[in-house]
Amino acid sequence: MGANCGRDSHFDGTSRQYKNALWAVIAINGTMFVVEMIGGAFSHSMALKADALDFLGDSLTYGLSLVAIGMSLRFRAVSAMIKGVSLAVLGIGVLAASLWSFFVDLVPDAPTMGWIGFLALLANVVSVLILIKFKDGDANVRSVWLCSRNDAIGNVAVIIAAGLVAATQSRYPDLVVAVFMSSLFLSSAWQILRQANGELKALKVQ
């Protein structure tokens, strides 16, 4: 079954079209990591920094996905496990940094948050459109889709936070969004780890 023919949990990414799609989103994510990290530093936005780290993590995990294509099911499942653990660590790190920031009285620059958040949203919408036909597959393929979907959701949250920061002149909307994004990371990590673990268990009974 082709990658774009309904739900196929056995699709392993071995197609030139899928590899080209991964290279495209790696380039997009790497560029946006630099843009958002600089923007987060200048605007003092924890939400932008969290999203920048997500872009970096996605770039690295997409690279790992490319390496895993064509390998054994066990290798792909283990690769997905590594990505799931990495995503969980990222989520915990963002959560810890956000909680610490609650004690720092510094209001982020709302216009910078809004413009960069909108740019990041456009980048992620493009990535989602590139990957949407490959959203179903094994744990390795599935993890790529979940990362891109989370990014788009997170960017909408950043834009909303920018509006609330501007309206209230408070840092709390920015921090709440950062915490929300960490929960997205942890939720996706759980989904990736659960599917990868199921694939590894299935191999043991074969």
C-alpha positions in Angstrom: 0.0 0.0 0.0 1.3 3.5 -0.8 2.0 6.1 1.8 -1.0 8.2 0.7 -3.5 5.4 0.6 -5.4 5.6 3.9 -4.0 4.4 7.2 -1.1 2.1 6.8 0.8 1.4 10.0 3.3 -0.7 8.0 4.6 2.1 5.8 8.3 2.4 6.7 9.2 5.6 4.7 11.1 3.8 1.9 10.1 6.1 -0.9 12.0 8.9 -2.6 9.0 11.2 -2.1 9.1 10.7 1.6 12.8 11.2 1.9 12.6 14.5 -0.1 9.8 15.6 2.2 12.0 14.9 5.2 14.9 16.9 3.8 12.6 19.8 3.1 11.2 19.9 6.7 14.7 19.5 8.2 15.8 22.7 6.3 12.6 24.5 7.5 13.1 23.5 11.1 16.8 24.3 11.2 16.2 27.8 9.9 13.3 28.5 12.3 15.4 27.3 15.3 17.9 30.1 14.6 15.2 32.7 14.0 13.2 31.8 17.1 16.1 31.4 19.4 17.4 34.9 18.5 13.8 36.3 18.7 13.3 34.6 22.1 16.5 36.1 23.4 15.7 39.6 22.3 12.0 39.5 23.4 12.6 37.6 26.6 9.9 35.1 25.6 10.1 31.7 27.2 7.4 30.5 24.8 9.6 31.4 21.8 12.6 29.8 23.3 10.6 26.6 24.0 9.4 26.6 20.4 12.9 27.2 19.1 14.1 24.1 21.1 11.3 22.2 19.5 12.5 23.2 16.0 16.0 22.0 16.9 14.7 18.8 18.4 12.6 18.2 15.3 15.6 18.8 13.0 17.6 16.2 14.8 14.9 13.6 15.1 14.0 14.0 11.4 17.6 13.3 10.6 17.4 10.2 12.7 14.3 9.2 10.8 16.2 9.5 7.5 18.9 7.2 8.9 16.3 4.7 10.1 14.5 4.4 6.7 15.1 1.0 5.1 16.5 -0.5 8.3 14.9 -3.4 10.2 11.7 -2.9 12.1 13.6 -3.4 15.3 16.0 -0.6 14.3 13.2 1.7 13.4 11.3 1.0 16.6 14.4 1.6 18.7 15.0 4.9 16.8 11.4 6.0 17.6 12.1 5.1 21.2 15.1 7.3 21.2 13.0 10.2 19.7 10.3 9.6 22.3 12.7 9.8 25.2 14.4 12.9 23.7 11.0 14.5 23.4 10.1 13.7 27.0 13.4 15.2 28.2 12.7 18.3 26.1 9.3 18.6 27.7 10.6 18.2 31.2 13.3 20.8 30.5 10.9 23.4 29.1 8.6 22.8 32.1 11.4 23.3 34.6 12.6 26.5 32.8 9.1 27.8 32.7 8.5 27.2 36.4 11.7 29.0 37.2 10.7 31.9 35.0 7.6 32.5 37.1 10.0 34.1 39.6 11.6 36.5 37.1 9.7 39.7 36.8 10.3 40.4 33.1 7.5 41.1 30.6 8.2 39.7 27.1 8.0 42.0 24.0 4.6 41.2 22.6 5.1 42.4 19.0 8.3 40.4 18.5 6.5 37.3 20.0 3.6 37.8 17.6 5.5 38.4 14.4 8.0 35.5 15.0 5.2 33.2 16.2 3.3 34.0 12.9 6.4 33.3 10.8 6.9 30.0 12.7 3.3 29.1 12.1 3.6 29.6 8.4 6.8 27.4 8.4 5.0 24.7 10.3 1.9 24.8 8.1 4.1 24.3 5.1 5.8 21.4 6.9 2.5 19.8 7.8 1.2 20.1 4.2 4.4 18.5 3.0 4.1 15.6 5.5 0.3 15.1 5.8 0.2 12.3 3.2 2.7 10.4 5.3 1.0 10.9 8.7 0.2 7.2 9.1 2.9 4.5 9.3 5.2 2.7 11.7 6.5 4.4 14.9 9.4 6.0 13.0 7.1 7.6 10.4 4.4 8.5 12.9 6.8 10.3 15.2 7.7 12.7 12.4 4.0 13.6 11.8 3.4 14.2 15.5 6.3 16.5 15.9 5.1 18.7 12.9 1.5 18.7 14.2 2.7 19.8 17.7 4.7 22.7 16.2 1.7 24.1 14.4 -0.4 23.9 17.5 2.4 25.5 19.6 2.7 28.4 17.2 -1.0 29.3 17.4 -0.6 29.3 21.2 2.5 31.6 21.0 0.5 34.1 18.8 -2.4 34.0 21.3 0.1 34.5 24.2 1.6 37.5 22.4 -1.9 39.1 22.2 -2.5 38.5 25.9 0.9 39.8 26.9 0.1 43.0 24.9 -3.3 43.3 26.5 -2.3 42.6 30.1 1.3 43.7 30.2 1.9 40.5 32.1 4.5 37.7 31.6 2.1 35.0 32.7 0.5 34.3 29.3 3.9 33.6 27.8 4.8 31.2 30.7 1.5 29.5 30.5 2.0 28.8 26.8 5.5 27.4 27.5 4.0 25.0 30.1 1.3 24.0 27.6 3.9 23.3 25.0 5.9 21.1 27.4 2.7 19.1 27.9 2.4 18.6 24.2 6.0 17.3 24.1 5.3 14.9 26.9 2.0 13.7 25.3 3.6 13.0 22.0 6.6 11.3 23.7 4.1 9.0 25.3 2.3 8.2 22.0 5.6 7.5 20.2 7.0 5.3 23.0 3.8 3.4 23.3 3.7 2.6 19.6 7.4 1.8 19.4 7.1 -0.5 22.4 4.2 -2.3 20.8 6.2 -2.9 17.7 9.1 -4.3 19.7 6.8 -6.6 21.6 5.3 -7.8 18.3 8.8 -8.8 17.1 9.3 -10.9 20.2 6.3 -13.1 19.5 7.1 -13.7 15.9 
